[in-house]
Amino acid sequence: MNQTFPLLPLRDIVVFPGMVVPLFVGRDKSVAALEVAMEGSKDIFLLAQLDPGCDDPSREDLYDIGVVARVLQLLKLPDGTVRVLVEGADRAKLESFEVRDDYVVASVEMLEERTASGSQVTATMRQVIEQFGEYAKLDKKLTDDAGQDLAEIDDASLLADAVGANLNTKVSDKQALLSETDPMKRLEMVFSFMEAELGVLQVEKKIRGRVKRQMEK
């Protein structure tokens, strides 16, 4: 059975289940959707746009898989924009799209979270945590203890989502992670993304070191 929620299209971000993130909202329909959510259950459907430059996205301008999130905090700013703090809860698939007076309502199919267990899953989780520790040391946007926080997660699905949320990668890559419902495949995907990004970060580190040495000379 489908459920309906106010729709909040996202320009440059993919929100994962369990992820708490601040968003700045300025479009009239998006602000209205948030107001409707606050008057009701405080739940809203977050869905990334294919083209972040599109100001009034239609159904064709949006991805299929998003996340139902809870609005934790909403603050209206003097310039008319809204700062909102949301927490991703459940994956959901957009089934239909209805424009109401001043906002959009999404009818969605809730996607059941799958579990994964066994020695192969445990081994992959360990590899992902270890590699994320290396990634966090090179990525300046992450704290040094980010990897330690992930080490406490013992669920494959939660771990894959937590790593995906912290990766500095393209929206399309993050959307692929969100759309993959198999936790084991998702772990393999985040491992692959980190491997590619680590190579780039290591090259950047060497370049910074070389430039620094030249400057000192």
C-alpha positions as CSV (number, residue, x, y, z in Angstrom):
1,M,0.0,0.0,0.0
2,N,1.4,3.4,-1.0
3,Q,1.8,6.3,1.4
4,T,1.7,10.0,0.6
5,F,4.2,12.7,1.8
6,P,5.0,16.3,0.8
7,L,7.9,16.3,-1.7
8,L,11.2,18.1,-1.2
9,P,13.4,17.9,-4.3
10,L,17.2,18.1,-3.5
11,R,19.6,19.9,-5.8
12,D,23.1,18.6,-4.9
13,I,22.7,16.0,-2.2
14,V,21.5,12.5,-1.6
15,V,20.2,11.8,1.9
16,F,20.6,8.3,3.3
17,P,18.6,6.5,6.1
18,G,20.1,7.4,9.4
19,M,21.7,10.6,8.1
20,V,21.1,13.9,9.9
21,V,21.7,16.8,7.7
22,P,20.9,20.6,7.5
23,L,19.3,21.8,4.3
24,F,18.7,25.4,3.1
25,V,15.4,25.7,1.2
26,G,14.4,28.7,-0.8
27,R,11.9,27.5,-3.5
28,D,8.3,28.4,-2.8
29,K,6.9,24.9,-3.4
30,S,9.7,23.4,-1.2
31,V,9.0,25.8,1.7
32,A,5.3,25.1,1.4
33,A,6.0,21.3,1.5
34,L,8.0,21.8,4.7
35,E,5.1,23.8,6.3
36,V,2.6,21.1,5.4
37,A,5.0,18.5,6.9
38,M,5.3,20.5,10.1
39,E,1.6,20.8,10.5
40,G,1.2,17.0,10.2
41,S,3.5,14.0,11.0
42,K,6.7,16.0,10.3
43,D,7.6,13.4,7.7
44,I,8.7,14.5,4.2
45,F,9.9,12.7,1.1
46,L,13.4,13.8,-0.1
47,L,14.3,13.1,-3.7
48,A,17.4,14.2,-5.6
49,Q,17.1,16.0,-9.0
50,L,18.7,14.7,-12.1
51,D,19.6,18.3,-13.0
52,P,20.4,20.5,-10.0
53,G,19.9,23.6,-12.1
54,C,16.2,22.9,-12.7
55,D,14.1,25.4,-10.6
56,D,10.7,23.7,-10.9
57,P,11.4,19.9,-11.4
58,S,8.7,17.7,-13.0
59,R,8.5,14.0,-12.6
60,E,11.0,13.4,-15.4
61,D,13.5,15.6,-13.6
62,L,13.7,13.5,-10.5
63,Y,15.3,10.1,-9.6
64,D,13.0,7.2,-8.6
65,I,14.4,6.3,-5.2
66,G,14.5,8.7,-2.3
67,V,14.2,8.6,1.5
68,V,11.3,9.5,3.8
69,A,12.7,11.8,6.5
70,R,11.6,13.4,9.7
71,V,11.9,17.1,10.1
72,L,13.8,17.7,13.4
73,Q,14.0,21.5,13.3
74,L,12.9,24.3,11.1
75,L,14.1,27.9,11.2
76,K,12.8,30.7,8.9
77,L,15.6,33.1,8.0
78,P,15.2,36.9,7.4
79,D,15.8,36.6,3.7
80,G,12.8,34.2,3.3
81,T,14.8,31.0,3.0
82,V,14.4,28.2,5.5
83,R,17.0,26.2,7.3
84,V,15.8,22.7,8.1
85,L,17.4,19.8,9.9
86,V,16.2,16.4,8.7
87,E,16.9,12.8,9.6
88,G,16.6,10.2,6.9
89,A,14.5,7.2,7.9
90,D,13.3,4.8,5.2
91,R,14.0,4.2,1.5
92,A,11.0,4.7,-0.7
93,K,10.2,4.6,-4.5
94,L,8.3,7.5,-6.1
95,E,5.1,6.1,-7.7
96,S,3.2,9.2,-8.6
97,F,3.5,13.0,-8.4
98,E,0.7,15.4,-7.8
99,V,0.9,19.2,-7.8
100,R,-1.4,20.8,-5.3
101,D,-2.1,24.5,-4.7
102,D,1.5,25.5,-3.8
103,Y,3.4,22.3,-3.1
104,V,3.9,18.8,-4.5
105,V,2.6,15.5,-3.0
106,A,4.5,12.3,-3.7
107,S,2.8,8.9,-3.5
108,V,5.6,6.4,-2.6
109,E,6.1,2.7,-2.1
110,M,8.1,2.0,1.1
111,L,11.1,-0.3,0.4
112,E,11.8,-3.0,3.0
113,E,15.3,-2.9,4.4
114,R,17.1,-6.2,3.7
115,T,19.6,-7.8,6.1
116,A,22.8,-9.6,5.3
117,S,24.9,-11.9,7.5
118,G,27.6,-14.5,7.4
119,S,31.4,-14.7,7.3
120,Q,31.7,-13.0,3.9
121,V,29.5,-10.1,5.0
122,T,31.5,-9.7,8.3
123,A,34.8,-9.8,6.4
124,T,33.6,-7.2,3.9
125,M,32.4,-4.9,6.7
126,R,35.9,-5.1,8.3
127,Q,37.5,-4.2,5.0
128,V,35.1,-1.2,4.5
129,I,35.8,0.1,8.0
130,E,39.5,-0.3,7.6
131,Q,39.5,1.5,4.2
132,F,37.3,4.2,5.5
133,G,39.8,4.9,8.2
134,E,42.4,5.5,5.5
135,Y,40.0,7.6,3.5
136,A,39.1,9.8,6.5
137,K,42.8,10.6,7.1
138,L,43.2,12.0,3.6
139,D,39.8,13.7,3.1
140,K,40.0,17.1,4.8
141,K,36.2,17.4,5.2
142,L,36.1,14.4,7.6
143,T,37.3,14.3,11.2
144,D,40.1,11.9,12.1
145,D,37.8,9.8,14.4
146,A,35.1,9.4,11.7
147,G,36.4,5.8,11.1
148,Q,36.2,5.0,14.8
149,D,32.5,5.9,14.9
150,L,31.8,3.5,12.0
151,A,33.6,0.6,13.8
152,E,30.7,0.5,16.3
153,I,28.1,-0.3,13.6
154,D,27.4,-4.0,13.4
155,D,24.7,-4.0,10.7
156,A,25.8,-4.3,7.0
157,S,23.0,-2.0,5.7
158,L,23.6,0.7,8.3
159,L,27.3,0.6,7.7
160,A,27.0,0.9,3.9
161,D,24.6,3.9,4.3
162,A,26.9,5.6,6.9
163,V,29.9,5.3,4.6
164,G,27.9,6.4,1.5
165,A,26.7,9.5,3.4
166,N,30.4,10.5,4.2
167,L,31.9,9.9,0.7
168,N,32.9,12.9,-1.3
169,T,31.6,11.6,-4.6
170,K,29.1,12.5,-7.3
171,V,25.4,12.7,-6.7
172,S,24.8,10.0,-9.4
173,D,27.2,7.6,-7.5
174,K,25.4,8.3,-4.2
175,Q,22.1,7.8,-5.9
176,A,23.2,4.4,-7.1
177,L,24.1,3.5,-3.5
178,L,20.7,4.6,-2.3
179,S,18.9,2.7,-5.0
180,E,20.7,-0.6,-4.3
181,T,18.7,-2.5,-1.7
182,D,21.1,-5.5,-1.3
183,P,23.4,-4.6,1.7
184,M,26.3,-6.8,0.5
185,K,26.3,-5.2,-3.0
186,R,26.1,-1.8,-1.4
187,L,29.2,-2.6,0.8
188,E,31.0,-3.6,-2.3
189,M,30.0,-0.4,-4.1
190,V,31.2,1.9,-1.3
191,F,34.5,-0.1,-1.1
192,S,35.0,0.5,-4.9
193,F,34.1,4.2,-4.7
194,M,36.6,4.6,-1.8
195,E,39.3,2.8,-3.7
196,A,39.0,5.1,-6.6
197,E,38.8,8.2,-4.4
198,L,41.8,7.2,-2.3
199,G,43.9,7.1,-5.5
200,V,42.9,10.7,-6.3
201,L,43.4,11.9,-2.7
202,Q,46.9,10.3,-2.5
203,V,48.0,12.1,-5.7
204,E,46.6,15.4,-4.3
205,K,48.6,14.9,-1.1
206,K,51.8,14.3,-3.1
207,I,51.1,17.5,-5.2
208,R,50.5,19.5,-2.0
209,G,53.8,18.2,-0.5
210,R,55.7,19.1,-3.6
211,V,54.3,22.6,-3.8
212,K,55.0,23.2,-0.2
213,R,58.6,22.1,-0.6
214,Q,59.1,24.4,-3.6
215,M,57.6,27.3,-1.7
216,E,59.9,26.7,1.3
217,K,62.9,26.7,-1.1
